[in-house]
Amino acid sequence: MRRVITYGTFDTLHYGHIRLLKRARELGDYLIVALSSDEFNEIKGKRARFSWEDRKEDLLGVRYVDQVIREDNWEQKVTDVAAHDVQVFTMGDDWAGKFDFLKPQCEVIYLPRTPDISSTMIRTRIDAN
């Protein structure tokens, strides 16, 4: 089985996320999403509109997602890849090069983002109303 892992906050889930998850799942047979915890988001200077539990439930409702694990810090990627027997690590191409240190452990693929949509854009529009 070819296992794929990706990471993110996945707040205000939108079609760009769904397309990214679909392309990630197409890279293998099993997709793991490491979902940033509320506490880790605080460390990153982010605040999700929805709780970790709600965001996890949303992701588990997406047919491309097989498993959701908790992301609590930047450093856990190395141990997650090993612990979950991951062959492919993937992220959006806005992170290109940032996770190349994982290449000795697994294939690293940066996927293009869906243009004209982002959680930031959605939050900005909601806040403007």
Secondary structure as UniProt FT lines:
FT   STRAND          3..8
FT   HELIX           15..25
FT   TURN            26..27
FT   STRAND          30..36
FT   HELIX           38..43
FT   TURN            44..45
FT   HELIX           52..60
FT   TURN            63..64
FT   STRAND          67..71
FT   TURN            74..75
FT   HELIX           76..83
FT   TURN            84..85
FT   STRAND          88..92
FT   HELIX           93..95
FT   TURN            96..99
FT   HELIX           100..102
FT   TURN            103..105
FT   STRAND          107..111
FT   TURN            115..116
FT   HELIX           119..128
//
